[in-house]
Amino acid sequence: MLQILLETNDKYSLAEMAQMAIEGGCGWLVLRVPDYGDDELRQICPEIVELCRESSVMLTVEDRPELAKEFGMHGVYLHIGAGVPTSVREQLGPEAVVGAEVSDGSVAVSLASADIDYAGLPATMPVDEASTLIGNVRNASCEIPFVAFPPGIKDVEACVNAGFSGVCMGRQIFEEADPVSVIEELLAMLTK
């Protein structure tokens, strides 16, 4: 699974990044807009939402469940402290995709039993520590998918080998000369 993170950069607009991700074959985009006000988002979101709908691409947003609901996005990913995942599940309904950052395996197990769809681990967590955490969760008979936020493209394979179900990347891809090709290569690597 590849999630492409759409966040502000100096080269491309959010919509341009969404278009490149879709051209590269990515089926899941994640909007990261912590510094945007509501008025800005009301100008930006409709174009991205429409692009995703036309292409049957999933669109979620980080830490802004109200935005997901207002624009009919597929769901939300919550960082630690950004909200209570079970409350957000109630707010968005059973069809929404809800992911949550965890730093403890027992939290991942309890979230899975509360119908949370996937877990992310902090980007600062070393891969060997993440591998141990994922192993402990699997030993508890819990199959919740884990998403990594690797620091670079070269780190993706190590994340997959550590037991992650997928990765979420943005800045690293859009700094490359040909983001569409990079996305295609990542998808090929993740679907081996």
N, C-alpha and C positions, 0 to 999 in steps of 0.2 A: 504494500500500500504506500502510495506517495501522496502526501499532502503538500501543496505549494502554498507558502505563506506570502500573502500580499501585504507588503508594508512599504511605507514611503521610502523612496530612494531618489537619487539625483538624476538617474538616467531615464526612468520610465514612470508613467502614471500608473495608478492601480489598475485601471482598465486595460492599459497596454500589457501589463504583466499578466493579467487574467487571460487576455487573448493569446499571448505566447504560451502560457501553460496549457490552454485548451488545444492549441495547434500541436504542442508536443505530446498530446495524448493523456494528460493528467485528468483524472476524474474527480478530484477533490481539491477545492481551493479554500483557504482559511484567511479571512480578513483580519488583519491586526491594525487597529486604528485607535490606540489609547489617547492620542493627542488631538483627535478630531472632535469638534463640537457637533451638536445635533444638526445645526443648519448645514454645515459642510457635508455631513453624512447624507443628508436628504438630497443633496446635489449629486454626490458621487455614487451612492448605492444603487439607484435604479438601473444604471447602465451595466454595472457588474452583475446584478441579479438577472437582468435580461440575457446577457451573454451566457450565463450559466444555464438558465432555463432552456434557451435555444439549443444548447449543446448537450443537454442532459448531464450537466456536471454538478456535483454536490458543492454547496457553498455554506460554510459555517463561519462564525465570527468568534474572536477571542473576547471573553469577559464582558460581553454586552448582550445578555439575553433579550433585553427589551428591543434591541436593534434587530435581532434575529426574528423576533415576533412581528415587529412592524413591517419588515420587508419580505416576510415569508421565506426566510432562509431555512436551510435544513436543520440548523442547530447551533450549538455553542461549545467552545472549549473554555474551561475555567481554570485559571491559575490558582494556586493556593492563596486563600484569602480574598478571592474575587467573588465569592458567593457560595452558597450551600448547594452542591450538586442535586440533592434530592428535591430541594425546593424549586430549583430551576427545571427539573424534570416535570414537576407538577405544573409549573407556569407554562411550559412550552408544549406539554402533552406527550402521550406515549409514542407518537410517530417521530418526534424530534430526535436528532442525534446529539447526545450529551457526553462530552468527554471531560475529564478532570485531571489536573496535575496531582500526583501523589509522591510522597517521599518515603512511604512505609508500605510494606507488603500487606499488612493487615487492613489498611485503609482501602487498598485496591480490592481485596476480597469483599469487604463490606459494601463498597460501591457497586461491584458487580452484582451482588445479591439485591441491590436497590435499583436495578435496571439502568445503571450508567453504562454507556456503550463501550468506552475505551478509556485507558489511562495514559497519561504522559508522565515522564520522569523529568525532573529539573535538568536543564541543559548542563548544569555544573556537575552533575553526578558522574563520576568516573564509570567507564564502560564495565569494568570488572565488578564494581559495586552494583550496577544496574543488572548485570547478568545474575548475580546472587539473589537480588530481590525478585526478579522474574522467576528464577528457579524455585524460590520459596513459595511464591504464589501458585505456580504450577503444582508443586507438591501438596498444596492445600486443595487440589482438585478444582482450581479456578482457571478458566480459560479466557479471561478478559484480555483483549488485545492491548499491547503496549506500543506507544509511538515514541520514537526518539527525536531529539532536536540536535542532530550532530553539528559540530562546529565547522565542518568542511565536507566537501564531496568525497574526499579520500577516506573519510571516517564511516561512510555508509555501510560498507561491507562488515566492518567490526560490529556495528550495531545489529545487523542482521544475524551475525554469528552469536551475538550475546542473547538472542531470543526475542528481539523486538519484532513486532508484526509489520512495522512500517516506519517511515521517517517523515518529518515535517521540515521543509527547508524553503528558504526564500532568498535572502540577501546573497548567499553564496552562489546561487544559480544566476541571478540577474547581474552579477558582476562579471560573468563570463562573456566572451565575445559573441557566442551563439547560444542563448538560453534555451531555445527550442531543441537544439541537438542535445544539450546537457540533460534536459528533461527526458528525452527519448532514451538516452543512455542509462539514466537512473531507473526508469521504468523497466528496461531490459534487465538490469542488475537485480531489481527487486522481484522480478517474476521468473527468475531462473528455476 
